[in-house]
């Protein structure tokens, strides 16, 4: 399972404002459901990822855990029409879910 998100900021170990203990790159991502997470970026994407991009995050369970712990790794960068289509499909679904979860307004009849 994968979830789309929009990159807010990229945290590279060599950045001037970042002090890192390792060589991994992370990205702070606003997910389609309004959660904000800081996630590992797959090494092959570390040089290409930038703020504002739409990405796919791997939510499949990690193989070494008995419990279903999601990988939470950015594994794809989507661009152009594909990025817009995927993002809007998830956001539209989220908006429908929020509207259906909103309790109806009180109706006071006097």
C-alpha positions, 0 to 999 in steps of 0.5 A: 500500500502506498499513500501520496503526499506533498513535500514540505521540506527536504533534510539532507545531511550536507545542508548548512542548517542540518547536523546529521549523524548519518548519510540518510535524507529525510523529507517532511511531507504533508500526507493526503489526509493532512497528517505531517510526517518526516520520512526516510527518502529512498537513496536513489531519490535523495538527490532529486527530491525537492519541496513542492513535489508530490511523492508516494510513500511506502506503507507496506509492512517492514519484513523484519517485524512481526507486527505490521510496522509500515516502511514509511519511505518515500519511493517515488516522485510524481510529476506533471499531470500524474502528480495532480491526478493522484493528489486530487483523487486522494484529496477529494476522497478526504474531503468527502470523508470529512464532510460525511463525518461532520455532525449535522447542525442542531435544529432548534424548533421553538 
